[in-house]
Amino acid sequence: MTRSPKAESDPWQRFLGPLLSNDTGTDAEWMSQVSLMALAQASRWRHLAPVRTTLEATAAALQRLDPRLEQTLFGCRFSNPVGLAAGFDKNAVAAGIWQVFGFGFAELGTVTALAQPGNPRPRLFRLAAEQAALNRMGFNNRGAAAVEATLQAQQLPPPGQRPLVLGINLGKSKLTPLERAASDYAVSLERLAPYADYIVINVSSPNTPGLRELQEETLLRQLVERLRGQQGCPPLLVKIAPDLADEAIDSLARLAYAEGLAAVIATNTSLDRFELSGRRLVQSGRTLAEESGGLSGAPLRRRALEVLRRLRATAGPQLPLIGVGGIDSPEVAWERIAAGASLVQLYTGWIYQGPELVPRILDGLVLQLERHRLPHLSAAVGCGLPWQDD
Ligand SMILES: Cc1cc2nc3c(=O)[nH]c(=O)nc-3n(C[C@H](O)[C@H](O)[C@H](O)COP(=O)(O)O)c2cc1C
């Protein structure tokens, strides 16, 4: 990783950069767990003076408030288009403080109806040279009832009155057979709907056997109709895999449009190894072709963009799209928005680049609006205009 003078002054890069710049600096899962434990305490005690002061100082450094970046989509008011992707805060422990990091929205989960431990460790691997990660976590989470209790304990304002939009991403419990998937999602929805601005039907994780079969048109339609019929169901979104064939993407886009889904999120991690099949994991000595799990980060970028473009071409501009996969700079975020994403999400890029990435992207987007003489972000969505340096 090359380090700019700016990176030297960024505490994340200065302290964690050396640990993140190789595959075994520290165990990747352990590092996220420790950070999350600290964030959980901060969220729980955010109203106490010393915690509040620290959070306010962080927010002052990372938040960007600009009316040109605000959008209202599927009834939710987003203060900016950059969100935290699902999988980082699986148990919603830091739901009360994600806005402090400058995010306009955060997606909590994936939550399943039943608590489950996920796959055996190690199950998360850094591929530092490629700015990528391989994970086969397998929906480790405390289950919908415990997540409900966690959200309740944080005493969040109700949906619509919070400083950021909170989505909750739902998956199928591993023990539940595919034929009973709809009931499994429905149990989680019933518990968590009161806390969610939007709900995501996750049918695209590669680490739950059979889950991706739910992307098939008939099964997905049944699932959507079952959940939508439930009382108090928030706007419903679907998150899709990057490994779908073009025809499957087209049928999904048509289904989303016809069923009135609020948006489609593209994409989850990939089973494809792109050009990295022969890359060995330091921890196991095995190649990526031999290891199971989903690939995220920079190698996924091109495919995630292709899927987004295809969705846009089939569904048209009426269906909001959320772009995720390999976004790690203002240029890449702009490219995704110009290709049709109204919102973008970060995961792997945020880990490598650190919290400074969010304001860097937001500043970059505002600059591009000015350079292209666009009055508002919504005018940039699907505009097809390239990043302009000056
Ligand atoms: C460690 C890890 C865990 C993840 N867990 C989930 C999850 O529980 N649910 C989900 O929908 N996506 C999950 N994802 C996928 C991300 O939300 C995102 O779609 C994907 O990583 C592509 O974005 P990125 O390249 O910015 O990481 C996970 C990704 C990683 C790296």
The ligand as an SDF file (V2000), in Angstrom:
LIG
                    3D

 31 33  0  0  0  0  0  0  0  0999 V2000
  -16.7810   -9.9180    6.5500 C   0  0  0  0  0  0  0  0  0  0  0  0
  -17.9820   -9.6240    5.7090 C   0  0  0  0  0  0  0  0  0  0  0  0
  -19.2360   -9.9790    6.1770 C   0  0  0  0  0  0  0  0  0  0  0  0
  -20.3690   -9.7080    5.4100 C   0  0  0  0  0  0  0  0  0  0  0  0
  -21.5880  -10.0450    5.9060 N   0  0  0  0  0  0  0  0  0  0  0  0
  -22.7070   -9.7390    5.1810 C   0  0  0  0  0  0  0  0  0  0  0  0
  -23.9970  -10.0140    5.7020 C   0  0  0  0  0  0  0  0  0  0  0  0
  -24.1540  -10.5090    6.8120 O   0  0  0  0  0  0  0  0  0  0  0  0
  -25.0630   -9.7040    4.9310 N   0  0  0  0  0  0  0  0  0  0  0  0
  -24.9480   -9.1270    3.6890 C   0  0  0  0  0  0  0  0  0  0  0  0
  -25.9630   -8.8460    3.0440 O   0  0  0  0  0  0  0  0  0  0  0  0
  -23.7230   -8.8300    3.1950 N   0  0  0  0  0  0  0  0  0  0  0  0
  -22.6170   -9.1140    3.9020 C   0  0  0  0  0  0  0  0  0  0  0  0
  -21.3840   -8.8200    3.3990 N   0  0  0  0  0  0  0  0  0  0  0  0
  -21.3020   -8.2330    2.0450 C   0  0  0  0  0  0  0  0  0  0  0  0
  -21.1910   -6.7090    2.0660 C   0  0  0  0  0  0  0  0  0  0  0  0
  -22.3150   -6.1050    2.6230 O   0  0  0  0  0  0  0  0  0  0  0  0
  -20.9800   -6.1950    0.6230 C   0  0  0  0  0  0  0  0  0  0  0  0
  -22.1440   -6.4890   -0.1220 O   0  0  0  0  0  0  0  0  0  0  0  0
  -19.7840   -6.8190   -0.0710 C   0  0  0  0  0  0  0  0  0  0  0  0
  -18.7220   -7.0010    0.8280 O   0  0  0  0  0  0  0  0  0  0  0  0
  -19.2950   -5.9570   -1.2450 C   0  0  0  0  0  0  0  0  0  0  0  0
  -18.8970   -4.6890   -0.8020 O   0  0  0  0  0  0  0  0  0  0  0  0
  -17.3560   -4.2930   -0.5260 P   0  0  0  0  0  0  0  0  0  0  0  0
  -16.5690   -4.7040   -1.7370 O   0  0  0  0  0  0  0  0  0  0  0  0
  -17.3740   -2.8230   -0.2820 O   0  0  0  0  0  0  0  0  0  0  0  0
  -16.9490   -5.0620    0.6640 O   0  0  0  0  0  0  0  0  0  0  0  0
  -20.2450   -9.0820    4.1340 C   0  0  0  0  0  0  0  0  0  0  0  0
  -18.9540   -8.7330    3.6850 C   0  0  0  0  0  0  0  0  0  0  0  0
  -17.8370   -8.9810    4.4390 C   0  0  0  0  0  0  0  0  0  0  0  0
  -16.4770   -8.5920    3.9160 C   0  0  0  0  0  0  0  0  0  0  0  0
  1  2  1  0
  2  3  1  0
  2 30  2  0
  3  4  2  0
  4  5  1  0
  4 28  1  0
  5  6  2  0
  6  7  1  0
  6 13  1  0
  7  8  2  0
  7  9  1  0
  9 10  1  0
 10 11  2  0
 10 12  1  0
 12 13  2  0
 13 14  1  0
 14 15  1  0
 14 28  1  0
 15 16  1  0
 16 17  1  0
 16 18  1  0
 18 19  1  0
 18 20  1  0
 20 21  1  0
 20 22  1  0
 22 23  1  0
 23 24  1  0
 24 25  2  0
 24 26  1  0
 24 27  1  0
 28 29  2  0
 29 30  1  0
 30 31  1  0
M  END
$$$$
